Amino acid sequence: MKQKRIAKWAGPIVLAFSLLVTACGANETSSPGAEVEAKDLIVGLTGDPVSLDPHNATDTISSLINYQILDTLVAFNDKMQIVPRLAESWTVSEDGKTWTFKLRQGVTFQDGTPFNSEAVKINFERLADKGKKLSRRVLVGQFIEKITTNGDYEVVFQLNTPQGPFLNNLAVTASGILSPKSIRENEQGIAKKPIGTGPFSFKEWTPGNQVVLEANPQYWGGKPGVKSVTFKPVPENAARVIMLETGEADVIEKVPASEFERLKSNEEVQVVSRPTNRVLYVGINTTVAPFDQVKVRQALNYAIDRETLVNKLYEGRVKLATASVAAQTFGYSDVGAYSYDVEKAKQLLQEAGVKEGTKIRLILAANVIQDRPAAEFVQNNLQKLGLNVELKILELGSYLETLKDPSTYELFVRGASASTGDADSVLSDGLLSTSATNYSHYANPKVDEWIKAGAAQTKPEERQKSYAEALKLIKEEAPWISLHEDVGYVGMRKNIEGVEVQPTYIWDLRKVVKK
């Protein structure tokens, strides 16, 4: 079979959200003959992980923690370009369906199991198994026809259709490689204790209190620069900021905009902000009346004053969304935002027979602190139409469980993050009719066709055209109310170096040092 070698990924470069990696490992910062003792890193997050099974977790916090424990075959660098990780090189056949990976040698899992081609095969056969109903199967598993091994360090993926974003999909935590021993002996236990080949190994998880990881001294990429990482769930903004100021936390996520100016005067901390590829949207449950009507969904879109939301509510710190995917994501095209037109909204509702006082349940996850103002803004805008909107703020676990039952909500607030830097990860996840995480339950055969075409095509220009068609039709049928492209804010003590945060909110702590 004719093959072509992939020497360097040539996909689009997505703006990275990076805190400069200037630090060296602990043993490299010390003077000759001496070694500086590694310290413990404390991280304040907005909530707990939901599941540490990478093949079944959809929340960012779970993925962020798993990223430190697990390795993937390939990874993103700080510019979201594909680089080798557990795979040293790869080739793809001319038809785009056969991918061959040569694996890194001398790597072991944290339980002592050797990493080899059989381990890769077991992981992806698990991910491809439809019967296991793993939530991340949609990303890679559904496209795997067969996996074979050529010796210990070569593995071949035979796909059932060409996949343009295949390498990107292998670079995210959902494609993380678990110890095959853990899969065979305690598959249910993975959610509470994942075992990988990464720089940190899992130590303990006390729900509501902390997740503790320990440095993996045998990590093939070099011993980490900190002794351990403790992730603490701290939902309250003020409490998280105080932890940063007092030194109780070394790094915190999602610094509230209200604290920026005050923190600037503190010489011991810094706040870094960069655009992300996350679009905040309100999903509409299309399975229940009256929201099964396009006119009603369009009316809700016309009812939202996005300009005021972006420029006044968020003080211009976010960017108006003009599609269901963010502008720096491959596959984006500007299909335009709905204009603010209350009269048009009222007219459409009247034509659809929607009565004043119609009750709407709008759900929001409590951990996404930055999204609450937008949720309340949407609630207020819709109430101006005479609708009775109840905003229910749920803990993340309850929120995700609620989404699984479409009888319990009409609207939901969610972020569409292109975790792979590619529109496929948003559209296939949230808008493909067969996706388990299509919580709008939107189904349009033509949109499915365009989404699948964008994924199956291998030429970037062809993929771009397919996604443009899908995005235009999605805007017209309005299963989502796209609001704004998000901006991420990370606070950290100034003695911390080497934290790299990608546009997807995933942090790489492989080179972090606490001075």
C-alpha positions as a printed Julia matrix, in Angstrom:
515×3 Matrix{Float64}:
   0.0    0.0    0.0
   1.41   3.34  -0.96
   2.15   5.53   2.02
   3.07   9.15   2.52
   5.12  10.18   5.5
   3.85  12.92   7.78
   6.97  14.78   8.79
   5.31  17.84  10.24
   1.67  18.73  10.8
   0.52  21.34   8.31
  -2.83  22.26   9.79
  -3.85  25.75  10.85
  -2.04  27.38  13.75
  -4.37  28.31  16.59
  -3.33  31.12  18.92
  -1.94  29.45  22.04
  -2.69  30.62  25.54
   0.75  30.16  27.04
   2.64  31.23  30.09
   6.23  31.16  28.84
   8.02  27.93  29.54
  11.29  29.41  30.72
  11.91  27.17  33.68
  14.01  24.04  33.74
  13.51  20.92  35.8
  14.52  21.06  39.45
  17.76  19.19  38.85
  18.7   21.62  36.06
  18.23  24.78  38.13
  20.61  23.69  40.88
  24.31  24.27  41.03
  26.7   21.46  39.98
  26.71  18.65  42.5
  23.56  19.86  44.28
  19.86  19.31  43.69
  17.11  21.67  44.75
  14.28  19.88  46.52
  11.11  19.9   44.46
   8.09  21.58  46.04
   4.36  20.93  46.1
   2.13  22.83  43.69
  -1.37  23.84  44.8
  -3.97  24.61  42.12
  -7.38  26.17  42.75
 -10.08  25.01  40.33
 -13.73  25.96  40.1
 -14.95  22.46  40.86
 -14.33  18.73  41.13
 -13.68  16.43  38.21
 -16.64  14.31  37.16
 -14.76  11.21  36.04
 -11.09  10.44  35.53
 -11.81   7.88  32.84
 -10.44   9.79  29.83
 -12.57   7.81  27.39
 -15.77   8.75  29.18
 -15.2   12.27  30.56
 -16.55  15.36  28.82
 -15.8   18.13  31.35
 -12.7   20.31  31.19
 -11.62  19.8   34.8
 -11.46  16.03  34.39
  -9.47  16.44  31.17
  -7.1   18.97  32.74
  -6.22  16.59  35.58
  -5.98  13.57  33.29
  -3.61  15.44  31.0
  -0.97  15.28  33.74
  -1.47  11.53  34.34
  -1.8   10.23  30.79
   0.09  10.56  27.54
  -1.34  10.49  24.04
   0.24   9.19  20.83
   0.67  12.77  19.58
   0.21  16.11  21.31
  -0.18  19.84  20.71
   2.7   22.24  21.24
   2.12  25.78  22.5
   0.95  26.83  19.01
  -1.52  23.95  18.74
   0.65  22.18  16.18
   0.9   18.39  16.28
   4.13  16.98  17.74
   5.19  13.42  18.68
   4.58  12.04  22.17
   4.17   8.28  22.65
   4.41   7.9   18.88
   7.75   8.97  17.42
   6.6    9.07  13.79
   3.66   8.12  11.59
   2.6    7.55   8.0
  -0.77   7.61   6.28
  -1.91   5.81   3.15
  -2.91   7.73   0.03
  -6.58   6.97   0.64
  -6.35   8.44   4.16
  -7.68   5.29   5.82
  -4.54   3.52   7.08
  -2.35   5.15   9.72
   0.86   3.51  10.94
   2.57   4.72  14.11
   6.08   3.86  15.29
   6.08   3.98  19.07
   8.5    5.3   21.64
  10.51   2.55  23.32
  11.51   2.18  26.97
   8.28   3.65  28.37
   6.43   2.07  31.29
   3.04   2.74  32.84
   2.9    3.95  36.42
   1.95   0.41  37.55
   5.09  -1.04  35.94
   3.33  -2.42  32.84
   5.39  -1.87  29.68
   4.04   0.49  27.05
   3.89  -1.17  23.63
   1.72  -1.63  20.56
  -0.56  -4.09  22.37
  -1.33  -1.43  25.0
  -2.35   1.0   22.26
  -4.49  -1.67  20.61
  -6.32  -2.5   23.86
  -7.03   1.18  24.57
  -8.47   2.02  21.17
 -10.43  -1.21  20.89
 -12.04  -0.2   24.17
 -12.76   3.27  22.8
 -14.2    1.77  19.6
 -16.47  -0.71  21.41
 -20.0    0.57  20.83
 -21.36  -1.64  23.58
 -19.38   0.18  26.28
 -21.24   3.42  25.47
 -18.21   5.6   26.19
 -18.99   9.27  25.66
 -15.72   9.96  23.82
 -16.22   7.17  21.27
 -17.64   9.76  18.87
 -14.24  11.47  18.58
 -12.1    8.55  17.38
 -13.59   5.19  18.25
 -16.5    5.24  15.81
 -14.09   5.52  12.87
 -11.85   2.58  13.78
 -12.38  -0.49  11.62
  -9.43  -2.53  12.85
  -6.2   -2.17  14.81
  -3.19  -4.42  14.22
   0.3   -4.6   15.66
   3.59  -5.13  13.85
   5.91  -6.17  16.65
   6.06  -4.36  19.98
   6.53  -0.86  18.67
   4.4   -0.41  15.57
   0.62  -0.14  15.49
  -1.68   0.25  12.49
  -5.12   1.89  12.53
  -7.46   0.9    9.73
 -10.27   3.47   9.53
 -13.68   2.84   8.01
 -13.54   6.25   6.33
 -10.82   8.9    5.83
 -10.56  11.33   8.73
  -9.18  14.82   8.14
  -8.91  15.64  11.87
  -7.6   12.19  12.91
  -4.23  13.36  14.28
  -5.88  16.26  16.11
  -8.33  13.85  17.7
  -5.47  11.64  18.89
  -3.84  14.64  20.59
  -6.53  15.25  23.23
  -7.04  13.59  26.6
 -10.01  11.64  25.28
  -7.41   9.57  23.39
  -5.2    9.13  26.46
  -3.45   5.77  26.82
  -4.36   3.83  29.97
  -2.51   0.9   31.47
  -3.89  -2.22  29.77
  -3.65  -3.98  33.12
  -6.11  -1.48  34.63
  -8.52  -2.03  31.72
  -8.39  -5.8   32.1
  -8.49  -6.03  35.89
 -10.56  -3.05  37.08
 -12.17  -1.18  34.23
 -14.84   0.37  36.46
 -12.11   1.68  38.77
 -10.5    3.8   36.05
 -12.93   6.65  36.74
 -11.51   6.96  40.26
  -7.89   5.94  39.66
  -6.46   6.29  36.15
  -3.03   4.84  35.42
  -1.01   6.2   32.51
   2.56   6.94  31.43
   2.44  10.68  32.18
   4.61  12.95  34.35
   2.36  12.59  37.4
   0.72   9.54  38.91
  -2.6    9.48  40.7
  -2.39   9.37  44.52
  -5.83  10.18  45.95
  -9.15  11.85  45.28
 -11.3   13.13  48.11
 -14.45  14.49  46.41
 -15.16  18.06  47.43
 -11.71  18.43  48.94
  -8.81  17.62  46.6
  -7.19  15.46  43.93
  -3.52  14.74  44.6
  -0.98  13.68  42.0
   2.63  12.7   42.68
   5.62  13.26  40.4
   6.48  10.21  38.34
  10.27   9.83  38.78
  10.38   7.33  35.91
   8.69   9.61  33.4
  10.3    9.16  30.02
  10.19  12.91  29.38
  12.19  13.73  32.51
  11.33  14.01  36.17
   8.82  16.84  36.83
  10.01  20.01  38.52
   7.52  19.79  41.38
   7.05  17.02  43.93
   3.27  16.88  43.67
   0.22  18.71  42.33
  -2.88  19.15  44.47
  -6.06  20.3   42.72
  -8.58  21.9   45.09
 -12.18  22.62  44.11
 -12.98  26.2   45.14
 -16.19  27.33  43.42
 -16.35  30.76  45.06
 -14.44  33.42  43.12
 -13.49  35.44  46.18
 -12.17  32.41  48.04
 -10.03  31.34  45.09
  -8.53  34.82  44.72
  -7.77  35.03  48.45
  -5.98  31.67  48.24
  -3.8   33.09  45.46
  -3.03  36.28  47.37
  -2.12  34.5   50.6
  -0.04  31.83  48.85
  -2.42  29.05  49.85
  -2.73  28.4   46.1
   0.04  28.77  43.53
  -2.2   28.84  40.45
  -5.94  29.47  40.1
  -8.26  29.31  37.13
 -10.91  31.77  36.0
  -9.89  34.95  37.8
 -13.01  37.18  37.81
 -12.72  40.4   35.82
 -13.73  42.4   38.9
 -10.43  41.48  40.54
  -8.05  42.42  37.71
  -7.25  45.98  38.7
  -6.73  45.17  42.38
  -4.46  42.21  41.64
  -2.28  44.37  39.4
  -1.0   46.15  42.51
   0.1   42.89  44.14
   3.76  42.32  43.33
   3.57  38.63  44.23
   0.9   37.59  41.72
   0.13  37.98  38.04
  -2.95  37.51  35.87
  -2.56  36.38  32.29
  -5.43  36.53  29.8
  -5.63  35.17  26.27
  -8.44  34.31  23.81
  -9.71  30.74  23.82
 -11.48  28.71  21.18
 -14.57  28.32  23.35
 -17.93  29.69  22.22
 -20.49  30.25  24.97
 -23.96  29.3   23.8
 -27.44  28.52  25.01
 -28.62  25.19  23.66
 -32.3   24.74  22.84
 -33.98  21.4   23.46
 -35.54  20.77  20.05
 -37.51  17.71  21.19
 -40.12  19.61  23.21
 -42.83  22.0   22.02
 -42.73  24.8   21.13
 -38.98  24.61  20.6
 -39.34  21.96  17.93
 -40.32  24.86  15.66
 -37.58  26.76  13.83
 -39.52  30.04  14.19
 -39.47  29.77  17.98
 -35.75  29.06  18.09
 -35.08  31.98  15.76
 -37.23  34.19  18.0
 -35.05  33.36  21.0
 -31.99  34.28  18.98
 -33.45  37.65  17.93
 -34.33  38.38  21.57
 -30.73  38.47  22.83
 -28.91  41.8   22.86
 -25.45  40.38  22.17
 -23.73  43.74  21.68
 -24.71  44.85  25.18
 -23.74  41.48  26.59
 -20.25  41.66  25.06
 -19.46  45.36  25.43
 -21.19  46.28  28.69
 -21.84  43.15  30.72
 -18.37  41.72  29.95
 -16.76  45.13  29.34
 -15.38  44.09  25.97
 -13.32  41.3   27.54
 -14.98  38.74  25.26
 -15.67  38.69  21.52
 -19.02  38.47  19.76
 -19.57  34.96  18.39
 -20.36  34.91  14.68
 -20.63  31.12  14.31
 -20.99  27.98  16.39
 -17.19  27.63  16.46
 -14.61  30.21  17.45
 -12.77  32.29  14.86
  -9.34  30.74  15.47
 -10.64  27.2   14.98
 -10.03  25.44  11.69
 -13.34  25.22   9.82
 -14.69  28.54  11.11
 -16.54  30.86   8.76
 -18.32  34.09   9.62
 -22.01  33.34   9.17
 -22.94  36.34  11.29
 -24.72  36.81  14.6
 -28.47  37.32  14.87
 -29.39  40.98  15.18
 -31.18  42.25  18.28
 -34.81  42.63  17.21
 -37.42  42.24  19.95
 -40.34  43.02  17.63
 -39.21  40.37  15.17
 -38.91  37.91  18.05
 -42.43  38.67  19.28
 -43.82  38.34  15.76
 -42.25  34.9   15.3
 -43.53  33.7   18.66
 -47.03  34.89  17.77
 -46.91  33.12  14.42
 -45.82  29.93  16.17
 -48.68  30.18  18.67
 -46.47  30.59  21.74
 -48.48  31.95  24.65
 -47.31  34.63  27.06
 -46.1   33.11  30.33
 -44.76  29.93  28.71
 -42.43  28.37  31.26
 -38.82  27.7   30.31
 -36.24  25.91  32.45
 -32.72  27.22  31.79
 -29.9   25.2   33.41
 -26.33  26.26  34.14
 -23.37  24.42  35.69
 -22.28  26.09  38.94
 -18.55  25.69  38.22
 -18.55  27.94  35.13
 -18.45  31.12  37.17
 -17.77  33.35  34.18
 -20.94  32.17  32.43
 -23.43  33.09  35.14
 -23.75  36.78  34.14
 -24.51  35.7   30.56
 -27.09  33.17  31.77
 -28.84  35.81  33.86
 -28.67  38.25  30.93
 -30.34  35.71  28.62
 -32.97  35.01  31.27
 -33.75  38.72  31.49
 -33.88  39.21  27.7
 -36.28  36.3   27.24
 -38.53  37.49  30.04
 -38.95  40.73  28.11
 -40.79  38.62  25.54
 -43.28  37.59  28.19
 -41.71  34.17  28.75
 -41.39  32.75  32.26
 -37.73  31.72  32.49
 -36.46  29.84  35.55
 -32.66  29.76  35.87
 -31.49  26.63  37.69
 -27.83  26.56  38.77
 -26.66  22.99  39.33
 -23.44  21.42  40.6
 -21.49  20.07  37.64
 -22.31  16.42  38.27
 -26.03  17.15  38.59
 -25.91  19.41  35.55
 -24.41  16.66  33.39
 -26.92  14.13  34.68
 -29.78  16.54  33.96
 -28.59  16.98  30.38
 -29.04  13.25  29.85
 -32.79  13.61  30.44
 -34.37  15.98  27.89
 -37.61  16.08  29.88
 -35.9   18.13  32.61
 -34.9   21.28  30.7
 -35.75  23.49  27.75
 -32.54  25.54  27.56
 -28.99  24.93  28.78
 -25.85  27.05  28.96
 -22.7   25.33  27.71
 -19.34  26.11  26.19
 -18.41  24.68  22.78
 -14.64  24.24  22.98
 -12.74  23.03  19.95
 -10.5   20.84  22.07
  -8.76  19.55  18.96
  -8.33  22.94  17.29
 -10.7   21.68  14.6
 -14.39  22.41  13.98
 -15.09  18.69  13.89
 -14.71  18.42  17.66
 -17.5   20.98  18.2
 -19.86  20.02  15.4
 -19.57  16.24  15.75
 -19.86  16.52  19.52
 -22.7   18.98  19.86
 -24.7   19.05  16.63
 -24.36  15.71  14.85
 -27.68  13.9   15.27
 -26.07  10.64  16.43
 -23.85  12.21  19.1
 -24.56  11.28  22.72
 -23.6   14.83  23.72
 -25.96  16.55  21.27
 -28.03  17.88  24.16
 -30.15  20.01  21.83
 -31.19  16.76  20.17
 -30.93  18.64  16.9
 -31.27  16.44  13.84
 -30.94  17.56  10.24
 -29.76  15.06   7.61
 -28.19  17.82   5.52
 -26.2   19.17   8.47
 -25.11  15.63   9.31
 -23.97  15.23   5.71
 -21.87  18.41   5.8
 -20.35  17.61   9.2
 -19.42  14.09   8.1
 -18.03  15.38   4.82
 -15.86  17.92   6.64
 -14.42  15.15   8.76
 -13.95  12.62   5.96
 -12.28  14.96   3.49
  -8.51  15.28   3.73
  -7.93  18.47   1.71
  -8.23  21.57   3.96
 -10.0   23.67   1.32
 -12.68  20.99   0.82
 -13.16  20.61   4.56
 -13.49  24.37   4.94
 -16.3   24.5    2.35
 -18.21  21.68   4.02
 -18.07  23.31   7.43
 -19.13  26.66   5.95
 -22.29  25.02   4.57
 -22.99  23.32   7.9
 -22.54  26.54   9.87
 -24.9   28.48   7.6
 -27.66  25.91   7.99
 -27.1   25.63  11.75
 -27.5   29.38  12.09
 -30.72  29.3   10.08
 -32.28  26.45  12.07
 -31.01  27.88  15.36
 -30.59  24.93  17.75
 -28.1   27.15  19.6
 -28.0   30.78  20.68
 -24.29  31.52  20.15
 -23.25  34.37  22.44
 -19.54  35.1   22.63
 -16.05  33.72  22.22
 -14.56  33.28  25.65
 -11.33  34.63  27.15
  -9.49  32.72  29.84
  -7.85  34.28  32.88
  -5.24  32.47  34.98
  -3.81  33.82  38.22
  -0.47  32.61  39.5
   2.19  33.43  42.06
   5.3   34.98  40.53
   7.5   32.17  41.8
   5.76  29.77  39.42
   7.21  29.18  35.97
   6.57  26.77  33.14
   2.78  26.56  33.16
   1.46  26.27  29.62
  -2.25  26.72  29.04
  -3.72  25.98  25.64
  -6.8   27.73  24.19
  -8.86  24.76  25.38
  -8.15  25.47  29.09
  -5.96  22.36  29.26
  -2.79  22.99  31.26
   0.5   21.2   30.63
   2.46  20.99  33.89
   5.32  18.87  32.56
   7.81  21.73  32.91
   6.32  23.64  35.83
   8.72  24.8   38.56
   7.96  26.39  41.91
  10.9   28.54  42.99
